[in-house]
Amino acid sequence: MKTKILYILITIFPVICFSGSIHLESYKPKSKAFALKGIGGNISGVTYNWDTDSYLFIQNNYAFIYEYDASISTLLRTIKIKGSKDTDFEDITYLGQGEYAIVNESNHVLIFNMKRASKGTINLNYKKKSVQQFTLPRPGKSNKGLEGICYSRDEKGGVSFFAVQEDKPKALYMFYRPRHKRDISARWWGELEVFEPFNIKKILKHKLKDLSGCYFSQSTNTLLLLSHESSALVELNERGKIISKLKLKGASQFEGVTINPSGEIVVVSEPNIVRVYKKQ
């Protein structure tokens, strides 16, 4: 059975209500780009944990998660991911209370809790009850799958995920996190309803060459999309219109983005480069 993907204006969903703007054009580099200490390369995503005031970086192919302090200068712990067939993990996002979501290029989203994990390993075999897996439509070409994951949370605590596919074709997927903890797939109609809120390929034509990350700003209810081939970050409103843009410098392959409580934008680039932008 073929997967059905719907194009629906995102404004019809009561969970999402876009407004305001981050005004990316007003951001300037806080300092020079710098390399993460203790990591050789392949950094592909970043998230901020507000409960521990720390940053977590995910490494593709080698399948490691690295946690750094708030200044991104001290490595706090290193965790090896085991149990997953696809180790090409591309992004990570923090959900709260020790829970994280990560994506890989075979278009799987894994949700797990790392609150009690110490230095060592974490088993993310999807068959484990402690790991929930969502299977999204497969990419049209190998190594062109999911690159970013982010989410919006409504007033009742419900979560709407956004996932970006790199290319062939570029895509922005949206789906709601169910209340249950079962693994679900978009391969069969009715299991996981995956939407494309707008035609991102058309919107980004001549704007972004690919998609490598995303971040949903709860404070402004706008969506940020990152491109490593274009070295740019754009902000979208509720109709998919680009309302602000930031050209990124200091590295050549930006792969992940997050925003900290101070409103600073943190972007990461392969092999292991971090750059922080601050609003002027």
Helices and strands as residue ranges (DSSP letters): E 6-7, G 10-12, G 24-26, E 27-29, E 34-35, E 43-49, E 54-59, E 64-68, E 75-82, E 89-96, E 99-104, E 108-113, E 120-123, E 132-135, E 146-153, E 159-165, E 171-176, E 184-185, E 195-196, H 200-203, E 213-217, E 222-227, E 232-236, E 242-247, E 254-259, E 265-269, E 273-279
